[in-house]
Amino acid sequence: MKGFQRNVTITLILRKKEQYLEGTHTVQQALEELGLSPETHLVVRDGVLLNEHEPLKDGDVVKLVPVISGGAQ
């Protein structure tokens, strides 16, 4: 169908909670839209770690993994 556009949907999972974004995003843009930072969260798609410039595609399901750090005393 000419002129028909389907929405791009990306699923992001953080602590077993699914969130959805529509449209095209890079990892960094998606994190920013959720109020998160690439410095505090790792993004994994199909077991592969993504960098902040990686584009997310329609149908992607990515896991957001909080970075936990501890300090030496």
N, CA, C, O and CB atoms as a CASP TS submission, in Angstrom:
PFRMAT TS
TARGET T0000
AUTHOR 0000-0000-0000
METHOD Language model
MODEL 1
PARENT N/A
ATOM      1  N   MET     1       0.834  -1.168   0.000  1.00  0.00           N
ATOM      2  CA  MET     1       0.000   0.000   0.000  1.00  0.00           C
ATOM      3  C   MET     1       0.885   1.239   0.000  1.00  0.00           C
ATOM      4  O   MET     1       1.720   1.405   0.889  1.00  0.00           O
ATOM      5  CB  MET     1      -0.952  -0.006   1.205  1.00  0.00           C
ATOM      6  N   LYS     2       0.714   2.082  -0.958  1.00  0.00           N
ATOM      7  CA  LYS     2       1.520   3.288  -1.045  1.00  0.00           C
ATOM      8  C   LYS     2       1.086   4.271   0.046  1.00  0.00           C
ATOM      9  O   LYS     2      -0.106   4.476   0.277  1.00  0.00           O
ATOM     10  CB  LYS     2       1.395   3.931  -2.451  1.00  0.00           C
ATOM     11  N   GLY     3       2.082   4.877   0.713  1.00  0.00           N
ATOM     12  CA  GLY     3       1.782   5.852   1.752  1.00  0.00           C
ATOM     13  C   GLY     3       1.531   5.243   3.120  1.00  0.00           C
ATOM     14  O   GLY     3       1.379   5.972   4.100  1.00  0.00           O
ATOM     15  N   PHE     4       1.485   3.922   3.205  1.00  0.00           N
ATOM     16  CA  PHE     4       1.252   3.262   4.492  1.00  0.00           C
ATOM     17  C   PHE     4       2.560   3.159   5.261  1.00  0.00           C
ATOM     18  O   PHE     4       3.556   2.654   4.742  1.00  0.00           O
ATOM     19  CB  PHE     4       0.631   1.858   4.291  1.00  0.00           C
ATOM     20  N   GLN     5       2.555   3.637   6.494  1.00  0.00           N
ATOM     21  CA  GLN     5       3.735   3.513   7.341  1.00  0.00           C
ATOM     22  C   GLN     5       3.338   2.829   8.637  1.00  0.00           C
ATOM     23  O   GLN     5       2.373   3.213   9.298  1.00  0.00           O
ATOM     24  CB  GLN     5       4.376   4.899   7.621  1.00  0.00           C
ATOM     25  N   ARG     6       4.103   1.810   8.981  1.00  0.00           N
ATOM     26  CA  ARG     6       3.862   1.087  10.222  1.00  0.00           C
ATOM     27  C   ARG     6       4.759   1.684  11.293  1.00  0.00           C
ATOM     28  O   ARG     6       5.902   2.046  11.013  1.00  0.00           O
ATOM     29  CB  ARG     6       4.123  -0.447  10.054  1.00  0.00           C
ATOM     30  N   ASN     7       4.256   1.789  12.514  1.00  0.00           N
ATOM     31  CA  ASN     7       5.062   2.306  13.606  1.00  0.00           C
ATOM     32  C   ASN     7       6.206   1.362  13.927  1.00  0.00           C
ATOM     33  O   ASN     7       6.044   0.142  13.921  1.00  0.00           O
ATOM     34  CB  ASN     7       4.204   2.533  14.841  1.00  0.00           C
ATOM     35  N   VAL     8       7.354   1.937  14.205  1.00  0.00           N
ATOM     36  CA  VAL     8       8.517   1.181  14.664  1.00  0.00           C
ATOM     37  C   VAL     8       8.382   1.054  16.176  1.00  0.00           C
ATOM     38  O   VAL     8       8.226   2.054  16.877  1.00  0.00           O
ATOM     39  CB  VAL     8       9.884   1.882  14.253  1.00  0.00           C
ATOM     40  N   THR     9       8.442  -0.186  16.681  1.00  0.00           N
ATOM     41  CA  THR     9       8.315  -0.401  18.120  1.00  0.00           C
ATOM     42  C   THR     9       9.540  -1.132  18.644  1.00  0.00           C
ATOM     43  O   THR     9       9.965  -2.152  18.102  1.00  0.00           O
ATOM     44  CB  THR     9       7.033  -1.194  18.446  1.00  0.00           C
ATOM     45  N   ILE    10      10.091  -0.580  19.711  1.00  0.00           N
ATOM     46  CA  ILE    10      11.255  -1.153  20.379  1.00  0.00           C
ATOM     47  C   ILE    10      10.831  -1.491  21.806  1.00  0.00           C
ATOM     48  O   ILE    10      10.213  -0.667  22.480  1.00  0.00           O
ATOM     49  CB  ILE    10      12.491  -0.164  20.357  1.00  0.00           C
ATOM     50  N   THR    11      11.159  -2.694  22.267  1.00  0.00           N
ATOM     51  CA  THR    11      10.841  -3.104  23.639  1.00  0.00           C
ATOM     52  C   THR    11      12.113  -3.055  24.468  1.00  0.00           C
ATOM     53  O   THR    11      13.134  -3.638  24.101  1.00  0.00           O
ATOM     54  CB  THR    11      10.211  -4.535  23.675  1.00  0.00           C
ATOM     55  N   LEU    12      12.038  -2.348  25.599  1.00  0.00           N
ATOM     56  CA  LEU    12      13.166  -2.261  26.519  1.00  0.00           C
ATOM     57  C   LEU    12      12.741  -2.888  27.840  1.00  0.00           C
ATOM     58  O   LEU    12      11.672  -2.576  28.365  1.00  0.00           O
ATOM     59  CB  LEU    12      13.635  -0.777  26.719  1.00  0.00           C
ATOM     60  N   ILE    13      13.569  -3.763  28.368  1.00  0.00           N
ATOM     61  CA  ILE    13      13.238  -4.462  29.609  1.00  0.00           C
ATOM     62  C   ILE    13      14.223  -4.036  30.688  1.00  0.00           C
ATOM     63  O   ILE    13      15.435  -4.202  30.549  1.00  0.00           O
ATOM     64  CB  ILE    13      13.265  -6.011  29.411  1.00  0.00           C
ATOM     65  N   LEU    14      13.679  -3.485  31.759  1.00  0.00           N
ATOM     66  CA  LEU    14      14.479  -3.069  32.909  1.00  0.00           C
ATOM     67  C   LEU    14      13.837  -3.665  34.157  1.00  0.00           C
ATOM     68  O   LEU    14      12.693  -3.354  34.486  1.00  0.00           O
ATOM     69  CB  LEU    14      14.578  -1.499  33.009  1.00  0.00           C
ATOM     70  N   ARG    15      14.579  -4.516  34.841  1.00  0.00           N
ATOM     71  CA  ARG    15      14.092  -5.179  36.061  1.00  0.00           C
ATOM     72  C   ARG    15      12.736  -5.856  35.843  1.00  0.00           C
ATOM     73  O   ARG    15      11.804  -5.669  36.626  1.00  0.00           O
ATOM     74  CB  ARG    15      13.984  -4.165  37.203  1.00  0.00           C
ATOM     75  N   LYS    16      12.643  -6.635  34.782  1.00  0.00           N
ATOM     76  CA  LYS    16      11.455  -7.430  34.430  1.00  0.00           C
ATOM     77  C   LYS    16      10.248  -6.585  34.030  1.00  0.00           C
ATOM     78  O   LYS    16       9.154  -7.122  33.855  1.00  0.00           O
ATOM     79  CB  LYS    16      11.073  -8.308  35.591  1.00  0.00           C
ATOM     80  N   LYS    17      10.429  -5.273  33.883  1.00  0.00           N
ATOM     81  CA  LYS    17       9.342  -4.397  33.452  1.00  0.00           C
ATOM     82  C   LYS    17       9.607  -3.966  32.011  1.00  0.00           C
ATOM     83  O   LYS    17      10.682  -3.458  31.691  1.00  0.00           O
ATOM     84  CB  LYS    17       9.207  -3.153  34.394  1.00  0.00           C
ATOM     85  N   GLU    18       8.614  -4.174  31.147  1.00  0.00           N
ATOM     86  CA  GLU    18       8.764  -3.821  29.740  1.00  0.00           C
ATOM     87  C   GLU    18       8.285  -2.396  29.502  1.00  0.00           C
ATOM     88  O   GLU    18       7.245  -1.976  30.008  1.00  0.00           O
ATOM     89  CB  GLU    18       7.989  -4.803  28.847  1.00  0.00           C
ATOM     90  N   GLN    19       9.070  -1.667  28.720  1.00  0.00           N
ATOM     91  CA  GLN    19       8.694  -0.329  28.286  1.00  0.00           C
ATOM     92  C   GLN    19       8.829  -0.309  26.778  1.00  0.00           C
ATOM     93  O   GLN    19       9.657  -1.022  26.210  1.00  0.00           O
ATOM     94  CB  GLN    19       9.579   0.784  28.965  1.00  0.00           C
ATOM     95  N   TYR    20       8.019   0.504  26.134  1.00  0.00           N
ATOM     96  CA  TYR    20       7.993   0.517  24.675  1.00  0.00           C
ATOM     97  C   TYR    20       8.277   1.919  24.158  1.00  0.00           C
ATOM     98  O   TYR    20       7.791   2.913  24.698  1.00  0.00           O
ATOM     99  CB  TYR    20       6.637   0.015  24.150  1.00  0.00           C
ATOM    100  N   LEU    21       9.067   1.972  23.108  1.00  0.00           N
ATOM    101  CA  LEU    21       9.331   3.232  22.415  1.00  0.00           C
ATOM    102  C   LEU    21       8.911   3.060  20.969  1.00  0.00           C
ATOM    103  O   LEU    21       9.084   1.992  20.383  1.00  0.00           O
ATOM    104  CB  LEU    21      10.840   3.649  22.521  1.00  0.00           C
ATOM    105  N   GLU    22       8.362   4.111  20.403  1.00  0.00           N
ATOM    106  CA  GLU    22       8.021   4.099  18.990  1.00  0.00           C
ATOM    107  C   GLU    22       8.962   5.029  18.255  1.00  0.00           C
ATOM    108  O   GLU    22       9.406   6.039  18.801  1.00  0.00           O
ATOM    109  CB  GLU    22       6.548   4.511  18.763  1.00  0.00           C
ATOM    110  N   GLY    23       9.262   4.685  17.027  1.00  0.00           N
ATOM    111  CA  GLY    23      10.164   5.487  16.215  1.00  0.00           C
ATOM    112  C   GLY    23      11.566   4.918  16.247  1.00  0.00           C
ATOM    113  O   GLY    23      11.845   3.957  16.964  1.00  0.00           O
ATOM    114  N   THR    24      12.442   5.521  15.466  1.00  0.00           N
ATOM    115  CA  THR    24      13.820   5.056  15.417  1.00  0.00           C
ATOM    116  C   THR    24      14.635   5.789  16.466  1.00  0.00           C
ATOM    117  O   THR    24      14.472   6.993  16.665  1.00  0.00           O
ATOM    118  CB  THR    24      14.425   5.262  14.012  1.00  0.00           C
ATOM    119  N   HIS    25      15.509   5.058  17.134  1.00  0.00           N
ATOM    120  CA  HIS    25      16.341   5.594  18.203  1.00  0.00           C
ATOM    121  C   HIS    25      17.716   4.947  18.157  1.00  0.00           C
ATOM    122  O   HIS    25      17.872   3.815  17.698  1.00  0.00           O
ATOM    123  CB  HIS    25      15.681   5.369  19.578  1.00  0.00           C
ATOM    124  N   THR    26      18.706   5.681  18.638  1.00  0.00           N
ATOM    125  CA  THR    26      19.971   5.046  18.976  1.00  0.00           C
ATOM    126  C   THR    26      19.829   4.590  20.424  1.00  0.00           C
ATOM    127  O   THR    26      18.869   4.958  21.100  1.00  0.00           O
ATOM    128  CB  THR    26      21.213   6.027  18.774  1.00  0.00           C
ATOM    129  N   VAL    27      20.774   3.796  20.898  1.00  0.00           N
ATOM    130  CA  VAL    27      20.758   3.362  22.298  1.00  0.00           C
ATOM    131  C   VAL    27      20.727   4.581  23.211  1.00  0.00           C
ATOM    132  O   VAL    27      19.937   4.627  24.154  1.00  0.00           O
ATOM    133  CB  VAL    27      21.992   2.474  22.620  1.00  0.00           C
ATOM    134  N   GLN    28      21.573   5.567  22.943  1.00  0.00           N
ATOM    135  CA  GLN    28      21.638   6.756  23.788  1.00  0.00           C
ATOM    136  C   GLN    28      20.309   7.502  23.803  1.00  0.00           C
ATOM    137  O   GLN    28      19.851   7.920  24.866  1.00  0.00           O
ATOM    138  CB  GLN    28      22.750   7.683  23.312  1.00  0.00           C
ATOM    139  N   GLN    29      19.689   7.674  22.650  1.00  0.00           N
ATOM    140  CA  GLN    29      18.401   8.366  22.584  1.00  0.00           C
ATOM    141  C   GLN    29      17.329   7.617  23.370  1.00  0.00           C
ATOM    142  O   GLN    29      16.519   8.235  24.060  1.00  0.00           O
ATOM    143  CB  GLN    29      17.962   8.534  21.127  1.00  0.00           C
ATOM    144  N   ALA    30      17.321   6.298  23.267  1.00  0.00           N
ATOM    145  CA  ALA    30      16.337   5.492  23.994  1.00  0.00           C
ATOM    146  C   ALA    30      16.537   5.634  25.499  1.00  0.00           C
ATOM    147  O   ALA    30      15.572   5.814  26.242  1.00  0.00           O
ATOM    148  CB  ALA    30      16.437   4.009  23.579  1.00  0.00           C
ATOM    149  N   LEU    31      17.779   5.554  25.945  1.00  0.00           N
ATOM    150  CA  LEU    31      18.058   5.705  27.375  1.00  0.00           C
ATOM    151  C   LEU    31      17.646   7.089  27.863  1.00  0.00           C
ATOM    152  O   LEU    31      17.032   7.217  28.922  1.00  0.00           O
ATOM    153  CB  LEU    31      19.550   5.465  27.662  1.00  0.00           C
ATOM    154  N   GLU    32      17.979   8.118  27.102  1.00  0.00           N
ATOM    155  CA  GLU    32      17.616   9.482  27.500  1.00  0.00           C
ATOM    156  C   GLU    32      16.107   9.655  27.586  1.00  0.00           C
ATOM    157  O   GLU    32      15.608  10.324  28.491  1.00  0.00           O
ATOM    158  CB  GLU    32      18.197  10.494  26.517  1.00  0.00           C
ATOM    159  N   GLU    33      15.377   9.057  26.648  1.00  0.00           N
ATOM    160  CA  GLU    33      13.916   9.161  26.664  1.00  0.00           C
ATOM    161  C   GLU    33      13.328   8.517  27.922  1.00  0.00           C
ATOM    162  O   GLU    33      12.275   8.933  28.407  1.00  0.00           O
ATOM    163  CB  GLU    33      13.322   8.503  25.410  1.00  0.00           C
ATOM    164  N   LEU    34      14.017   7.500  28.442  1.00  0.00           N
ATOM    165  CA  LEU    34      13.568   6.843  29.673  1.00  0.00           C
ATOM    166  C   LEU    34      14.159   7.493  30.927  1.00  0.00           C
ATOM    167  O   LEU    34      13.899   7.044  32.043  1.00  0.00           O
ATOM    168  CB  LEU    34      13.941   5.367  29.638  1.00  0.00           C
ATOM    169  N   GLY    35      14.953   8.549  30.740  1.00  0.00           N
ATOM    170  CA  GLY    35      15.560   9.223  31.882  1.00  0.00           C
ATOM    171  C   GLY    35      16.751   8.473  32.456  1.00  0.00           C
ATOM    172  O   GLY    35      17.082   8.637  33.631  1.00  0.00           O
ATOM    173  N   LEU    36      17.400   7.650  31.634  1.00  0.00           N
ATOM    174  CA  LEU    36      18.542   6.855  32.066  1.00  0.00           C
ATOM    175  C   LEU    36      19.801   7.322  31.345  1.00  0.00           C
ATOM    176  O   LEU    36      19.731   8.076  30.375  1.00  0.00           O
ATOM    177  CB  LEU    36      18.293   5.353  31.807  1.00  0.00           C
ATOM    178  N   SER    37      20.944   6.868  31.827  1.00  0.00           N
ATOM    179  CA  SER    37      22.220   7.278  31.261  1.00  0.00           C
ATOM    180  C   SER    37      23.023   6.075  30.770  1.00  0.00           C
ATOM    181  O   SER    37      22.970   5.007  31.379  1.00  0.00           O
ATOM    182  CB  SER    37      23.026   8.060  32.291  1.00  0.00           C
ATOM    183  N   PRO    38      23.773   6.241  29.660  1.00  0.00           N
ATOM    184  CA  PRO    38      24.642   5.151  29.203  1.00  0.00           C
ATOM    185  C   PRO    38      25.749   4.832  30.206  1.00  0.00           C
ATOM    186  O   PRO    38      26.319   3.742  30.174  1.00  0.00           O
ATOM    187  CB  PRO    38      25.259   5.507  27.859  1.00  0.00           C
ATOM    188  N   GLU    39      26.054   5.771  31.092  1.00  0.00           N
ATOM    189  CA  GLU    39      27.080   5.533  32.110  1.00  0.00           C
ATOM    190  C   GLU    39      26.578   4.646  33.244  1.00  0.00           C
ATOM    191  O   GLU    39      27.373   4.059  33.978  1.00  0.00           O
ATOM    192  CB  GLU    39      27.563   6.854  32.676  1.00  0.00           C
ATOM    193  N   THR    40      25.255   4.549  33.383  1.00  0.00           N
ATOM    194  CA  THR    40      24.702   3.779  34.500  1.00  0.00           C
ATOM    195  C   THR    40      23.945   2.520  34.068  1.00  0.00           C
ATOM    196  O   THR    40      23.482   1.752  34.911  1.00  0.00           O
ATOM    197  CB  THR    40      23.784   4.655  35.302  1.00  0.00           C
ATOM    198  N   HIS    41      23.818   2.308  32.743  1.00  0.00           N
ATOM    199  CA  HIS    41      23.088   1.138  32.252  1.00  0.00           C
ATOM    200  C   HIS    41      23.777   0.540  31.039  1.00  0.00           C
ATOM    201  O   HIS    41      24.212   1.261  30.141  1.00  0.00           O
ATOM    202  CB  HIS    41      21.643   1.510  31.905  1.00  0.00           C
ATOM    203  N   LEU    42      23.873  -0.775  31.018  1.00  0.00           N
ATOM    204  CA  LEU    42      24.338  -1.507  29.845  1.00  0.00           C
ATOM    205  C   LEU    42      23.105  -1.906  29.041  1.00  0.00           C
ATOM    206  O   LEU    42      22.039  -2.151  29.605  1.00  0.00           O
ATOM    207  CB  LEU    42      25.199  -2.770  30.247  1.00  0.00           C
ATOM    208  N   VAL    43      23.257  -1.969  27.726  1.00  0.00           N
ATOM    209  CA  VAL    43      22.144  -2.342  26.862  1.00  0.00           C
ATOM    210  C   VAL    43      22.566  -3.581  26.071  1.00  0.00           C
ATOM    211  O   VAL    43      23.602  -3.589  25.405  1.00  0.00           O
ATOM    212  CB  VAL    43      21.735  -1.159  25.903  1.00  0.00           C
ATOM    213  N   VAL    44      21.734  -4.636  26.159  1.00  0.00           N
ATOM    214  CA  VAL    44      22.074  -5.924  25.557  1.00  0.00           C
ATOM    215  C   VAL    44      20.938  -6.361  24.626  1.00  0.00           C
ATOM    216  O   VAL    44      19.768  -6.359  25.008  1.00  0.00           O
ATOM    217  CB  VAL    44      22.336  -7.003  26.658  1.00  0.00           C
ATOM    218  N   ARG    45      21.312  -6.737  23.386  1.00  0.00           N
ATOM    219  CA  ARG    45      20.347  -7.262  22.408  1.00  0.00           C
ATOM    220  C   ARG    45      20.847  -8.619  21.958  1.00  0.00           C
ATOM    221  O   ARG    45      21.969  -8.731  21.464  1.00  0.00           O
ATOM    222  CB  ARG    45      20.164  -6.287  21.180  1.00  0.00           C
ATOM    223  N   ASP    46      20.043  -9.644  22.119  1.00  0.00           N
ATOM    224  CA  ASP    46      20.406 -11.012  21.706  1.00  0.00           C
ATOM    225  C   ASP    46      21.755 -11.434  22.278  1.00  0.00           C
ATOM    226  O   ASP    46      22.551 -12.075  21.591  1.00  0.00           O
ATOM    227  CB  ASP    46      20.439 -11.115  20.177  1.00  0.00           C
ATOM    228  N   GLY    47      22.012 -11.076  23.529  1.00  0.00           N
ATOM    229  CA  GLY    47      23.243 -11.466  24.204  1.00  0.00           C
ATOM    230  C   GLY    47      24.464 -10.648  23.826  1.00  0.00           C
ATOM    231  O   GLY    47      25.573 -10.956  24.264  1.00  0.00           O
ATOM    232  N   VAL    48      24.278  -9.598  23.011  1.00  0.00           N
ATOM    233  CA  VAL    48      25.395  -8.765  22.559  1.00  0.00           C
ATOM    234  C   VAL    48      25.277  -7.373  23.187  1.00  0.00           C
ATOM    235  O   VAL    48      24.231  -6.728  23.112  1.00  0.00           O
ATOM    236  CB  VAL    48      25.421  -8.667  21.000  1.00  0.00           C
ATOM    237  N   LEU    49      26.361  -6.930  23.799  1.00  0.00           N
ATOM    238  CA  LEU    49      26.410  -5.604  24.396  1.00  0.00           C
ATOM    239  C   LEU    49      26.436  -4.543  23.297  1.00  0.00           C
ATOM    240  O   LEU    49      27.228  -4.641  22.359  1.00  0.00           O
ATOM    241  CB  LEU    49      27.641  -5.465  25.321  1.00  0.00           C
ATOM    242  N   LEU    50      25.576  -3.532  23.407  1.00  0.00           N
ATOM    243  CA  LEU    50      25.496  -2.468  22.408  1.00  0.00           C
ATOM    244  C   LEU    50      26.169  -1.204  22.929  1.00  0.00           C
ATOM    245  O   LEU    50      26.155  -0.933  24.129  1.00  0.00           O
ATOM    246  CB  LEU    50      24.028  -2.180  22.037  1.00  0.00           C
ATOM    247  N   ASN    51      26.762  -0.428  22.012  1.00  0.00           N
ATOM    248  CA  ASN    51      27.300   0.863  22.428  1.00  0.00           C
ATOM    249  C   ASN    51      26.220   1.928  22.255  1.00  0.00           C
ATOM    250  O   ASN    51      25.180   1.668  21.650  1.00  0.00           O
ATOM    251  CB  ASN    51      28.579   1.228  21.613  1.00  0.00           C
ATOM    252  N   GLU    52      26.462   3.110  22.776  1.00  0.00           N
ATOM    253  CA  GLU    52      25.424   4.144  22.804  1.00  0.00           C
ATOM    254  C   GLU    52      25.048   4.677  21.422  1.00  0.00           C
ATOM    255  O   GLU    52      24.004   5.313  21.276  1.00  0.00           O
ATOM    256  CB  GLU    52      25.879   5.285  23.663  1.00  0.00           C
ATOM    257  N   HIS    53      25.875   4.431  20.408  1.00  0.00           N
ATOM    258  CA  HIS    53      25.591   4.926  19.061  1.00  0.00           C
ATOM    259  C   HIS    53      24.878   3.897  18.183  1.00  0.00           C
ATOM    260  O   HIS    53      24.505   4.196  17.049  1.00  0.00           O
ATOM    261  CB  HIS    53      26.876   5.348  18.396  1.00  0.00           C
ATOM    262  N   GLU    54      24.693   2.704  18.704  1.00  0.00           N
ATOM    263  CA  GLU    54      24.061   1.616  17.954  1.00  0.00           C
ATOM    264  C   GLU    54      22.591   1.943  17.682  1.00  0.00           C
ATOM    265  O   GLU    54      21.872   2.343  18.598  1.00  0.00           O
ATOM    266  CB  GLU    54      24.181   0.277  18.727  1.00  0.00           C
ATOM    267  N   PRO    55      22.137   1.777  16.433  1.00  0.00           N
ATOM    268  CA  PRO    55      20.716   2.005  16.155  1.00  0.00           C
ATOM    269  C   PRO    55      19.868   0.838  16.652  1.00  0.00           C
ATOM    270  O   PRO    55      20.276  -0.322  16.580  1.00  0.00           O
ATOM    271  CB  PRO    55      20.490   2.217  14.650  1.00  0.00           C
ATOM    272  N   LEU    56      18.699   1.163  17.150  1.00  0.00           N
ATOM    273  CA  LEU    56      17.728   0.142  17.542  1.00  0.00           C
ATOM    274  C   LEU    56      16.727   0.014  16.404  1.00  0.00           C
ATOM    275  O   LEU    56      16.326   1.006  15.794  1.00  0.00           O
ATOM    276  CB  LEU    56      17.012   0.504  18.903  1.00  0.00           C
ATOM    277  N   LYS    57      16.330  -1.225  16.130  1.00  0.00           N
ATOM    278  CA  LYS    57      15.485  -1.500  14.973  1.00  0.00           C
ATOM    279  C   LYS    57      14.089  -1.939  15.393  1.00  0.00           C
ATOM    280  O   LYS    57      13.861  -2.352  16.531  1.00  0.00           O
ATOM    281  CB  LYS    57      16.122  -2.566  14.096  1.00  0.00           C
ATOM    282  N   ASP    58      13.173  -1.840  14.455  1.00  0.00           N
ATOM    283  CA  ASP    58      11.807  -2.279  14.680  1.00  0.00           C
ATOM    284  C   ASP    58      11.797  -3.721  15.154  1.00  0.00           C
ATOM    285  O   ASP    58      12.432  -4.584  14.548  1.00  0.00           O
ATOM    286  CB  ASP    58      10.968  -2.127  13.405  1.00  0.00           C
ATOM    287  N   GLY    59      11.087  -3.979  16.223  1.00  0.00           N
ATOM    288  CA  GLY    59      10.981  -5.330  16.753  1.00  0.00           C
ATOM    289  C   GLY    59      12.077  -5.707  17.724  1.00  0.00           C
ATOM    290  O   GLY    59      12.028  -6.784  18.319  1.00  0.00           O
ATOM    291  N   ASP    60      13.086  -4.828  17.902  1.00  0.00           N
ATOM    292  CA  ASP    60      14.157  -5.129  18.858  1.00  0.00           C
ATOM    293  C   ASP    60      13.607  -5.276  20.269  1.00  0.00           C
ATOM    294  O   ASP    60      12.728  -4.527  20.696  1.00  0.00           O
ATOM    295  CB  ASP    60      15.228  -4.033  18.826  1.00  0.00           C
ATOM    296  N   VAL    61      14.139  -6.247  20.969  1.00  0.00           N
ATOM    297  CA  VAL    61      13.878  -6.418  22.393  1.00  0.00           C
ATOM    298  C   VAL    61      15.245  -6.338  23.059  1.00  0.00           C
ATOM    299  O   VAL    61      16.104  -7.189  22.825  1.00  0.00           O
ATOM    300  CB  VAL    61      13.123  -7.794  22.717  1.00  0.00           C
ATOM    301  N   VAL    62      15.446  -5.324  23.885  1.00  0.00           N
ATOM    302  CA  VAL    62      16.737  -5.136  24.520  1.00  0.00           C
ATOM    303  C   VAL    62      16.582  -5.126  26.037  1.00  0.00           C
ATOM    304  O   VAL    62      15.571  -4.674  26.575  1.00  0.00           O
ATOM    305  CB  VAL    62      17.392  -3.836  24.035  1.00  0.00           C
ATOM    306  N   LYS    63      17.601  -5.631  26.706  1.00  0.00           N
ATOM    307  CA  LYS    63      17.628  -5.618  28.162  1.00  0.00           C
ATOM    308  C   LYS    63      18.490  -4.458  28.627  1.00  0.00           C
ATOM    309  O   LYS    63      19.570  -4.220  28.086  1.00  0.00           O
ATOM    310  CB  LYS    63      18.158  -6.962  28.726  1.00  0.00           C
ATOM    311  N   LEU    64      18.014  -3.743  29.626  1.00  0.00           N
ATOM    312  CA  LEU    64      18.771  -2.675  30.260  1.00  0.00           C
ATOM    313  C   LEU    64      19.282  -3.219  31.585  1.00  0.00           C
ATOM    314  O   LEU    64      18.500  -3.631  32.442  1.00  0.00           O
ATOM    315  CB  LEU    64      17.899  -1.378  30.460  1.00  0.00           C
ATOM    316  N   VAL    65      20.590  -3.215  31.744  1.00  0.00           N
ATOM    317  CA  VAL    65      21.211  -3.790  32.929  1.00  0.00           C
ATOM    318  C   VAL    65      21.881  -2.667  33.726  1.00  0.00           C
ATOM    319  O   VAL    65      22.847  -2.064  33.256  1.00  0.00           O
ATOM    320  CB  VAL    65      22.244  -4.897  32.541  1.00  0.00           C
ATOM    321  N   PRO    66      21.372  -2.386  34.930  1.00  0.00           N
ATOM    322  CA  PRO    66      22.006  -1.348  35.743  1.00  0.00           C
ATOM    323  C   PRO    66      23.441  -1.737  36.107  1.00  0.00           C
ATOM    324  O   PRO    66      23.725  -2.883  36.456  1.00  0.00           O
ATOM    325  CB  PRO    66      21.186  -1.093  37.021  1.00  0.00           C
ATOM    326  N   VAL    67      24.329  -0.757  36.016  1.00  0.00           N
ATOM    327  CA  VAL    67      25.717  -0.957  36.385  1.00  0.00           C
ATOM    328  C   VAL    67      25.821  -0.759  37.893  1.00  0.00           C
ATOM    329  O   VAL    67      25.378   0.253  38.435  1.00  0.00           O
ATOM    330  CB  VAL    67      26.667   0.021  35.607  1.00  0.00           C
ATOM    331  N   ILE    68      26.410  -1.737  38.552  1.00  0.00           N
ATOM    332  CA  ILE    68      26.588  -1.652  40.001  1.00  0.00           C
ATOM    333  C   ILE    68      28.073  -1.526  40.271  1.00  0.00           C
ATOM    334  O   ILE    68      28.877  -2.330  39.798  1.00  0.00           O
ATOM    335  CB  ILE    68      25.980  -2.898  40.739  1.00  0.00           C
ATOM    336  N   SER    69      28.419  -0.530  41.020  1.00  0.00           N
ATOM    337  CA  SER    69      29.834  -0.360  41.360  1.00  0.00           C
ATOM    338  C   SER    69      29.957  -0.133  42.851  1.00  0.00           C
ATOM    339  O   SER    69      29.055   0.387  43.508  1.00  0.00           O
ATOM    340  CB  SER    69      30.469   0.819  40.571  1.00  0.00           C
ATOM    341  N   GLY    70      31.077  -0.532  43.348  1.00  0.00           N
ATOM    342  CA  GLY    70      31.354  -0.339  44.762  1.00  0.00           C
ATOM    343  C   GLY    70      32.679   0.383  44.903  1.00  0.00           C
ATOM    344  O   GLY    70      33.529   0.326  44.014  1.00  0.00           O
ATOM    345  N   GLY    71      32.840   1.034  45.981  1.00  0.00           N
ATOM    346  CA  GLY    71      34.065   1.776  46.183  1.00  0.00           C
ATOM    347  C   GLY    71      34.982   1.086  47.179  1.00  0.00           C
ATOM    348  O   GLY    71      34.535   0.381  48.084  1.00  0.00           O
ATOM    349  N   ALA    72      36.240   1.303  46.993  1.00  0.00           N
ATOM    350  CA  ALA    72      37.232   0.790  47.952  1.00  0.00           C
ATOM    351  C   ALA    72      37.300   1.754  49.122  1.00  0.00           C
ATOM    352  O   ALA    72      37.130   2.963  48.966  1.00  0.00           O
ATOM    353  CB  ALA    72      38.647   0.617  47.286  1.00  0.00           C
ATOM    354  N   GLN    73      37.545   1.208  50.266  1.00  0.00           N
ATOM    355  CA  GLN    73      37.616   2.080  51.448  1.00  0.00           C
ATOM    356  C   GLN    73      39.018   2.194  51.940  1.00  0.00           C
ATOM    357  O   GLN    73      39.271   2.885  52.927  1.00  0.00           O
ATOM    358  CB  GLN    73      36.727   1.567  52.560  1.00  0.00           C
TER
END
